[in-house]
């Protein structure tokens, strides 16, 4: 029984990456049809591909939420962008989720000191 379950998981794992890749391409075209800017499309598609590479199942919001939360090297702004990208992906699919909250930490601008002559 365990061997059969293991084989099914392997089959799902192989097909899952292909299915996710197809959905990302579908998402790219959906964004174009909705009139999003090229830079927005490029960044959102790149983030979704990165999430898939990190092991997220794009059809499971809890999986995506977990992968985003585990990214210790990402700053809150990057996580917020990932949540926005996935939210628009779910909008395309007609799905909904309870997104995690991340807030950008504003950086102080660099103001050079005036030199006195």
C-alpha positions in Angstrom: 0.0 0.0 0.0 2.8 2.4 0.9 4.6 1.8 -2.4 1.4 2.7 -4.4 1.0 5.9 -2.5 4.7 6.8 -3.1 4.4 6.2 -6.8 1.3 8.4 -6.9 3.1 11.2 -5.1 6.0 11.0 -7.6 3.6 11.1 -10.5 1.9 14.2 -9.0 5.2 15.8 -8.4 6.3 15.5 -12.0 3.0 16.6 -13.4 2.7 19.4 -10.8 5.7 21.3 -12.1 4.4 21.1 -15.7 0.9 22.1 -14.7 2.3 25.1 -12.7 4.4 26.2 -15.6 1.3 26.1 -17.9 -0.7 28.1 -15.4 2.1 30.7 -15.1 2.0 31.1 -18.9 -1.8 31.4 -18.8 -1.4 34.0 -16.1 1.1 36.0 -18.3 -1.5 36.2 -21.1 -4.3 37.1 -18.7 -2.2 40.0 -17.3 -1.6 41.2 -20.9 -5.3 41.0 -21.7 -6.1 43.0 -18.5 -3.8 45.8 -19.7 -1.0 45.5 -17.1 2.3 47.2 -17.8 5.2 45.0 -19.1 7.2 45.6 -16.0 4.4 44.5 -13.7 3.8 41.3 -15.8 7.5 40.5 -15.8 7.9 40.9 -12.0 4.8 39.0 -11.1 5.6 36.1 -13.4 9.1 36.0 -12.1 7.9 35.9 -8.5 5.4 33.1 -9.3 8.1 31.0 -11.0 10.4 31.6 -8.0 7.6 30.4 -5.6 7.2 27.2 -7.7 11.0 26.7 -7.7 11.0 27.0 -3.9 8.4 24.2 -3.7 5.0 26.1 -3.6 2.0 24.5 -5.1 0.2 27.4 -6.8 -3.1 25.6 -6.6 -2.9 25.4 -2.8 -2.9 28.8 -1.0 -1.6 27.3 2.3 1.4 26.0 0.5 2.2 29.4 -1.0 1.7 31.1 2.3 4.1 28.7 4.0 6.8 29.1 1.3 6.6 32.9 1.6 6.7 32.8 5.4 9.9 30.6 5.3 11.9 33.1 3.2 14.0 34.7 5.9 16.2 36.4 3.3 13.3 38.3 1.8 12.5 41.7 3.2 8.8 42.5 4.0 8.5 44.5 0.8 9.5 41.5 -1.3 7.0 39.3 0.6 4.3 41.9 0.0 5.0 41.8 -3.7 4.8 38.0 -3.7 1.4 38.1 -1.9 0.2 40.7 -4.5 1.4 38.5 -7.4 -0.3 35.4 -6.0 -3.5 37.3 -5.2 -3.8 38.4 -8.9 -3.0 34.8 -9.9 -5.9 33.6 -7.8 -8.1 36.3 -9.3 -7.4 34.9 -12.7 -8.3 31.4 -11.5 -11.4 32.7 -9.7 -10.1 31.6 -6.3 -9.8 33.4 -3.1 -7.5 33.2 0.0 -6.8 35.0 3.2 -3.4 36.6 2.4 -0.8 37.1 5.0 0.0 40.7 5.9 3.4 42.2 5.2 4.2 45.9 5.4 7.1 47.6 3.8 9.6 49.2 6.2 10.2 52.7 4.8 13.8 53.6 4.4 15.1 57.0 5.2 16.5 58.9 2.2 20.2 59.6 2.1 20.8 63.3 2.6 24.4 64.3 2.2 25.9 66.8 4.7 26.7 70.2 3.3 30.4 71.0 3.3 31.4 74.4 4.7 34.0 76.3 2.7 
